[in-house]
Amino acid sequence: MDSGIKDIDKQHQIIITIFNDLTDITDGKKPLKTLNLILESMTRYGQYHIETEETFMKSIGFVDEEHLYEHERFIEKTIEFENQDMSMELAEAAHDFLYGWLTQHITCIDKRYMDFYKNLPA
């Protein structure tokens, strides 16, 4: 989804790259031993992205408690993934979770602040 906010769009592309890395593991194109590094990336980059997004939302005066809750949930879940034993089941669970995040959070939840931003007076 193109938000019109260059930095956030770039960050969403990196999250898609992390999703593609998880897909490669679940499809057998990457070894399972790379899962830990990918999960670490998902958490660390997710934290960085969320910080950027929340700073931007605050700068435009956009408040959405559900959005902030979703961010907390994302970090909690990714940390939970990191603390589990590496397995194909974990790779699939992380893959499904991130797919849901990309399809629901970015396209629906993020759209709220994007629309708010686009409708601000010039």
Backbone torsions as a table, in degrees:
resi	resn	phi	psi	omega
1	MET	NA	129.9	178.8
2	ASP	-89.7	112.0	-178.0
3	SER	-85.9	-19.3	-173.1
4	GLY	85.5	2.3	178.8
5	ILE	-113.1	101.9	-168.6
6	LYS	-51.9	-50.1	-177.1
7	ASP	-63.1	-41.4	-179.3
8	ILE	-69.2	-39.0	176.7
9	ASP	-62.1	-41.0	178.1
10	LYS	-62.5	-41.7	-179.5
11	GLN	-66.1	-39.1	176.8
12	HIS	-61.6	-37.4	178.4
13	GLN	-63.6	-37.2	178.3
14	ILE	-68.0	-38.5	176.3
15	ILE	-63.0	-37.6	175.7
16	ILE	-63.6	-37.7	176.8
17	THR	-62.8	-41.6	177.0
18	ILE	-62.8	-42.0	176.3
19	PHE	-59.7	-44.3	179.2
20	ASN	-62.2	-36.1	176.2
21	ASP	-63.8	-41.0	176.2
22	LEU	-64.3	-39.6	177.2
23	THR	-60.4	-42.0	178.9
24	ASP	-61.4	-35.9	177.0
25	ILE	-69.1	-48.4	-177.1
26	THR	-66.6	-25.4	176.7
27	ASP	-88.7	-0.8	178.9
28	GLY	79.9	13.7	-179.5
29	LYS	-88.2	-17.9	175.5
30	LYS	-127.7	147.5	-178.9
31	PRO	-71.8	149.2	179.5
32	LEU	-58.7	-27.9	-177.9
33	LYS	-63.9	-14.4	177.9
34	THR	-85.6	-6.8	-175.7
35	LEU	-59.7	-44.5	-177.7
36	ASN	-57.4	-45.3	179.5
37	LEU	-63.8	-39.8	179.8
38	ILE	-67.4	-40.6	178.1
39	LEU	-65.9	-38.6	175.7
40	GLU	-61.5	-42.7	178.0
41	SER	-62.5	-41.0	-179.4
42	MET	-61.6	-42.8	179.5
43	THR	-70.2	-53.0	-174.9
44	ARG	-64.6	-45.8	-179.6
45	TYR	-70.0	-35.2	175.6
46	GLY	-59.8	-42.6	178.1
47	GLN	-62.4	-44.9	179.4
48	TYR	-61.8	-45.6	-179.4
49	HIS	-63.6	-44.7	-178.9
50	ILE	-62.8	-42.2	177.0
51	GLU	-59.9	-44.3	178.6
52	THR	-61.6	-46.9	-176.7
53	GLU	-65.5	-43.6	-179.2
54	GLU	-67.6	-36.3	175.7
55	THR	-63.4	-42.7	178.6
56	PHE	-63.9	-46.8	-179.0
57	MET	-58.7	-42.3	179.3
58	LYS	-64.3	-39.2	-177.4
59	SER	-65.7	-24.0	179.7
60	ILE	-101.9	2.9	178.5
61	GLY	77.4	24.9	-179.4
62	PHE	-94.5	125.1	179.4
63	VAL	-121.7	128.2	179.1
64	ASP	-152.1	98.5	-177.4
65	GLU	-60.1	-37.0	178.5
66	GLU	-61.7	-40.0	179.1
67	HIS	-61.3	-46.7	-179.9
68	LEU	-63.8	-38.7	177.2
69	TYR	-62.1	-43.6	178.8
70	GLU	-59.9	-38.1	177.6
71	HIS	-64.3	-45.0	177.7
72	GLU	-59.6	-44.0	-179.6
73	ARG	-61.3	-41.2	179.3
74	PHE	-59.2	-50.5	-177.8
75	ILE	-64.4	-44.3	178.2
76	GLU	-57.4	-44.6	-177.0
77	LYS	-68.1	-41.7	-178.7
78	THR	-68.1	-35.9	175.9
79	ILE	-66.1	-40.3	176.5
80	GLU	-58.3	-43.8	177.7
81	PHE	-59.9	-45.0	-178.0
82	GLU	-60.3	-31.0	-175.2
83	ASN	-87.5	4.2	178.7
84	GLN	-97.5	161.3	174.6
85	ASP	-67.6	138.0	-178.6
86	MET	-68.8	126.4	179.0
87	SER	-155.2	166.1	177.0
88	MET	-64.9	-34.8	177.5
89	GLU	-62.1	-40.4	177.5
90	LEU	-65.9	-42.4	177.9
91	ALA	-58.5	-43.6	179.7
92	GLU	-66.4	-40.2	179.0
93	ALA	-65.1	-43.1	178.6
94	ALA	-65.6	-40.6	177.8
95	HIS	-59.8	-49.2	-179.2
96	ASP	-64.2	-40.5	178.7
97	PHE	-61.9	-47.9	-178.1
98	LEU	-68.2	-34.0	175.0
99	TYR	-60.3	-46.2	177.3
100	GLY	-60.7	-39.9	178.4
101	TRP	-62.2	-47.1	-178.3
102	LEU	-65.2	-41.8	-174.8
103	THR	-82.0	-28.4	-178.1
104	GLN	-102.1	-51.0	-174.5
105	HIS	-68.0	-52.6	-175.3
106	ILE	-68.4	-41.9	-175.6
107	THR	-82.0	-22.9	-178.5
108	CYS	-112.1	-57.8	-175.3
109	ILE	-68.0	-49.1	179.4
110	ASP	-63.2	-29.6	-178.2
111	LYS	-58.4	-29.7	-179.6
112	ARG	-60.8	-49.6	-179.0
113	TYR	-74.0	-29.4	177.1
114	MET	-64.2	-45.8	177.4
115	ASP	-63.1	-41.9	177.7
116	PHE	-57.8	-47.6	-179.3
117	TYR	-62.1	-44.8	-177.6
118	LYS	-66.5	-22.5	-179.4
119	ASN	-98.4	5.7	175.8
120	LEU	-69.0	145.6	176.4
121	PRO	-63.1	145.7	-176.6
122	ALA	-69.5	NA	NA
